[in-house]
Amino acid sequence: MQPESTREPRSQDRRVLRSRSALMAAAERLVSERGTTDIPVKDLAEAADVSRQLVYLQFGDRDALLVETAADLVRRELVTQAGDDTDAAAGVSTMARHFARHRGYYRAMLTGSCAFAMTRTLNSLFGSANEKAVGQLFDELDDQTTRDLTAFVAGGTGAVVNDWLTDGDDPLDPEELTQRLLRLASVFAGSSHTPTDGGPVR
């Protein structure tokens, strides 16, 4: 039998994880239902059945909770799957369907009080997930240029997705976004030759 001093921190860790999970679930649900990020901390805490103080202790502030909730959703439903998916077209289609399914939630996140942090977080997540693919496509680039190009591609893709989510006609058509992104990818694939003579990339 383990001593009490060993068991207590683990019990505390489990409580922290449960309360974080409850807060993020509440945040996702309330933002989706209300279509806004302008949700009082009191409402988030009550929906998660925790104290308001816990929001500040675990996340710092409301917007940090909302952004972490979105990042967790993307990691669970998209980034993890993307790591195992060898079919790029299928991965893009999965992403488009995900964003269409959660359209109200993401539109609120991308137009509300935490829009800047939300955009940066999404770009970082997708950039990290795609850096290896960019490095393989442009295999003669140095590491810094590969990172810069990955950030460039992630930011551009994010802008297209953002525009589609916020201004696209209802209901959103995931196939339309899929084809738009695949056409952009084909442009990059056709331009992936890196010359060795210092001339322009064709």
Residue pairs with C-beta under 8 A, 6 or more apart in sequence:
16 58
19 48
19 50
19 54
19 58
20 58
22 48
22 49
22 50
23 44
23 45
23 48
23 50
23 54
23 55
23 58
23 59
23 65
23 69
24 65
24 68
24 69
24 72
25 48
26 44
26 47
26 48
27 39
27 44
27 65
27 66
27 69
28 69
28 70
28 73
28 105
29 47
30 39
30 43
30 44
30 47
31 37
31 39
31 66
31 69
31 105
31 108
31 109
32 102
32 104
32 105
32 108
34 108
35 104
35 107
35 108
36 108
36 112
37 63
37 66
37 108
37 109
37 112
37 113
37 114
38 112
38 113
39 62
41 52
41 55
41 56
41 62
42 52
44 55
44 62
44 65
45 51
45 52
45 54
45 55
55 61
55 62
55 65
58 65
59 65
59 68
63 113
63 114
63 117
64 117
66 109
66 112
66 114
66 118
67 109
67 114
67 117
67 118
67 121
70 105
70 106
70 109
70 118
70 121
70 122
71 121
71 122
71 125
73 102
74 122
74 125
75 125
77 98
78 94
78 95
78 98
78 129
79 125
79 126
79 128
79 129
81 91
81 94
82 91
82 94
82 95
82 129
83 129
85 91
85 94
88 133
88 182
88 185
89 178
89 182
92 178
92 181
92 182
92 185
93 174
93 175
93 178
96 174
96 175
96 177
96 178
96 181
97 174
99 106
99 161
99 164
99 165
99 172
99 174
99 177
100 171
100 172
100 173
100 174
100 177
103 165
103 172
106 165
107 165
107 166
109 115
109 118
110 118
110 119
110 162
110 165
110 166
111 166
119 158
119 162
122 158
123 151
123 154
123 155
123 158
124 154
126 154
126 157
126 158
127 150
127 151
127 153
127 154
130 150
130 153
130 154
131 146
131 147
131 150
134 146
134 149
134 150
134 153
135 141
135 146
135 150
137 188
137 189
137 192
138 145
138 146
138 149
138 192
138 194
139 194
140 194
140 196
141 149
141 194
153 188
156 184
157 181
157 184
160 177
160 180
160 181
160 184
161 177
164 172
164 176
164 177
164 180
165 172
191 201
191 202
193 201
193 202
194 201
195 201
195 202
